[in-house]
Structure formats: structure tokens, C-alpha cells
Amino acid sequence: MDRFYDEQYVRLRNRELDKYYLHADDDGVGVSISQRRNSLNVAWRVHIYHAANGPYLLLHSAAYGRYLAATATPAPALYHGFRAELRDYDQPEVPEIMWLDIRAGLGRGVLLQNARDRYLRANGKYLRWNTGVTVENRDIVNEKVSAMMRWIVEPIALTERAPRISDPIRARLPEDLSVVVFGRQPGAWRGIRFVQASNEGLYNEAGQGWATDHIRGRSLYYLRDKLARRVNQQPDGIAMCIRAGRYGRLTPLVVDLPRSGWGDIYQIVVIISGTPAYAAPALYHGFRAVQRDYDHPVVPEIMWLDIRAGLGRGVLLQNGGDRYLRANGKYLRWNSGVTVESRDIENEKVSSMMRWIVEPIDLAERAPRIPDPIRARLSVIVFGRQPGPWRGIRFPQADSIAMRV
């Protein structure tokens, strides 16, 4: 699994067809190949699953969050093997979405072998309009694999800012008016299950706290406006993440909903602007690390063990709850939150993001001084800025005072 890293975003280009990429179709179910290299539909996020017999590669679409899966359904005429499609991750272990990456001989590229022992392949070598993607058994007798089974892994260099919803496309007529004037069919009703995450990005995995609603059509803006009203926020004050199954990872929703074919109810996690979770929704590992007071003789949450991290430099900081302090943002540099996470016990590994270098600070010989004050009162009068909030202060020989800073 040395070509894929957890949380990495990649494109998979077919080696034989060269300019064609693995593509999540707009219906939310189909998988094909496409030359639209800059489309979000050809971006896939890596999810490494550690099974009892070793790690497996899971790939979920950056557009809809659903996972690449092999099926036992025979492919249509002119296609090879069996259908490949997108599906939810709704059980702890789903063999259909588990893949192994195998080096494809001496040349570039990898083979993606499903846990069911079939290989992902493109079609259309001679019929270029035949763009479906399927899974097929390799030629065991001749020990050969088709050139259409070879994929080039292209890591995606992400920008440093969090993804945002792009500006809307101005339609000439509103959808409801176009139904009346041109007799177009109204959009289908779609079921929505949603939950509002806490400030730390936490939410109940099961049914408690989830609400239901319906929308007509697939407009992302209509969905955002409706959910914003339900959580008493402005539309630009929330982020939406879609979850493809209970065990699926959250994916920021920045495109319209799938066109058709996805009969399941959409699961949306709403994150409020201004909260710690909003800076990088759904992209943190483990549990939140915070600052807190030392208000009891023994506080396990603030007690750490320093453990030597192998032969190299650095230490691991293990909390009393058997979790390790770690950074985030290995591939998303704007994702700068610090969390705590359990180590990979089965494989006896720790993430490199859990290793810390200790740098002693040379202190000055004189006591630290309070810096000169900044004249802030005048800015309140001249520029109309809001004064600072009231804060309570407790100190010896007095009960309490109040001051505004």
C-alpha cells in the first residue's frame, strides 16, 4: 500500500487510454472513464481500512462520497466482466469496496484487485464511446492481465484553503416557472436526513439527533437554504458534508446532488460557521485536543507520557486515556487542528503525524515585562468598534470584580 496514503486525493488515469480517468457518474451510481481531468468527479479520496488480514484500499468519490465497489452483476453487452458501481459503506466490513493495489509488472501503473479477486478495468479500447468501467478476472492460464486493467496514480495537489461552494449559475427562468411555461417535468422529491454537528464537529452516529426533510430537484443552493433555515443560520454560515453510509467518511458537499438512480435517503451533517469544526469539516482524525484548567488534584485528561518514537528523533505523547497527540493536515495544509487518536494496534504502527521534536527554549535572564498598552478606547469612539466583552476576575483578598477589556 505504498502508493496510497490515508486521506490523500488522487486521480486514476487508465494507462492504455492515456487521457481517460476513472469517473464517478452524475447519477451517483455508475462508474465510467472521462477526459474531464479538472472535474471533481474524477477526484477520489483514499480511505485505508485495516482488516484482520492486512490493510485494504477504499476509494470514495470527492463529489458524492460514495465508495467504488465491485458487483456480481454481469456487465451489459460489449462490456467485459461484471459491473463496477458506487455504493454506501453501511457495514463495518464490506468486501465489495475493499481493494488491493498490485504493481503492474515493470512498467508504470497499478492493478486494483477487489477482495472478490477481480480487477478494475476500463472498456472502449476499440469503441471509444464504450466508456463503462467494470471488473474482470485476469487470464490465469496465460498469466496475463489486460492493458485496460492498468491505472496510473496521480496525486492531487490541494489548495491551502477549504473547499467552498462555487457561485450559482444564473438560470434564465426559475425552475418552477420553467415547469409552467415550457411544460418541463419538476424535479423529483428527495429524502434528506440531517444532523447539526457540535462546535467540535461531533454528532450522534445513529438516529438520535437526526431530523428528516424533503427537497425537490438536485439544487445544492436550495438544499443549503433549506437546511440553514432548519438550524437557524444564514445560508453562507453553514457547511454541508454528505455521509455515504454509517461507516462512510464525511465528504464536503460542493456540487449538486446526483441526477438520478441513487434511491437512498441523503445523509447530511451540518457544520456551523465560526466553530472549530468549520475550518476543515470532517477532515480531522480522532478526538479533539483542547486547553483546560487544572482544577482537581488528579486530572487524567492533562496527564501525558513521553515515549521514544523508535530509532529516529522525536517522542510520542500518550494521554492517560491511551490516545496519542497528533497533528493534522499532511495533505491539506490549511487543516491545522491538533487532535488525539488511538494508534494502529493490529499493525503496531503509529502515524508519523504523532511524532514530536522537543526544542528547549533559552529563557532571558530578566523577568518578563507587561508590554505597553494599546490605546483601544479611542477606536471605540472614533471608529464605532464594539467594546470588548465583560470578564469576571477573582484574586486574593477580594471576592470578585468585573472589568471590560
Salt bridges, closest charged atoms under 4 A:
ASP2 OD1 - ARG3 NH1 3.19
ASP6 OD1 - ARG249 NH1 2.89
GLU7 OE2 - ARG45 NH2 3.73
GLU7 OE2 - HIS285 NE2 2.55
GLU16 OE2 - LYS125 NZ 3.82
ASP18 OD1 - ARG13 NH1 2.76
ASP25 OD1 - HIS23 ND1 3.10
ASP26 OD2 - ARG259 NE 3.71
ASP88 OD1 - ARG66 NE 2.95
ASP90 OD1 - ARG87 NH2 2.99
GLU96 OE1 - ARG87 NH1 3.98
GLU96 OE2 - ARG116 NH2 3.27
ASP101 OD2 - ARG3 NH1 2.99
GLU136 OE2 - HIS80 ND1 3.63
GLU136 OE1 - ARG121 NH1 2.85
GLU154 OE2 - ARG13 NE 2.67
GLU154 OE1 - ARG37 NH2 3.55
GLU200 OE2 - ARG288 NH1 2.92
GLU205 OE1 - ARG243 NH1 2.92
ASP213 OD1 - LYS226 NZ 3.31
ASP213 OD2 - ARG230 NH1 2.72
ASP264 OD2 - ARG66 NH2 3.59
ASP295 OD1 - ARG292 NH2 2.92
GLU301 OE1 - ARG292 NH1 3.83
GLU341 OE2 - HIS285 ND1 3.48
GLU341 OE1 - ARG326 NH1 2.95
ASP344 OD2 - HIS50 ND1 3.37
